[in-house]
């Protein structure tokens, strides 16, 4: 279930350049066990364009 307690938010740089963002999967105590679902919502803006060059999970 998606709740604020098990989400991560990152500030983004909306400047048209490529950026690398990292989220520590061990930083949130609610993130344990097997990952069954990932919800990626890059921005909460109308008419925003997001281009993802690559994504990796470790």
N, C-alpha and C positions, 0 to 999 in steps of 0.2 A: 504494500500500500504506500502511495506517495504522500508523505507528510513533510513539513518543514524540518522535522528532526532528522530525516534521512536524506536530505538534499545538500548540495554544495553549490554555492554561487561564487562567481569570479568576476572581478571588474574587467571590462574589455576596453581595448583601445580602438575606437571607430575612426581610424585615420586612413583607411585604404591600403595599408601595408600588411605584410604577413607577420604574424606573431605566434609565439609558442606559449601555450598555457598548460599548466600541470595541476592535477588534483591528487593529493595524497589519499589513497584508498584506506590507509590505516589511521588517518586523522580523526575520523568519526567513529565513536564507539558503537553506533547503530549499524555500521557496515561490517558484518561478520558472516562467516559461512559462505555458502555458494551464491554466486550472482545469478539470478534468474531473469532479471530485466534491467535494462538501462534506458533511461529517458534522457535524451539530449535535446535541450531547448536553448539554442545559442543566444537569442536575444528576445526580449519582450517588447518589441517595437513594431508598429505597423509599417509596411513597405520597406522593411530592412532586408538587405541582401547579405547572405553569409556564404562564403566559399571555403570549404574545408579541403585542404590539400592532402592531409593524412590524419589518421587517428590511431593511437596505439594504447593497449591496456597491458599493464605488467603486474 
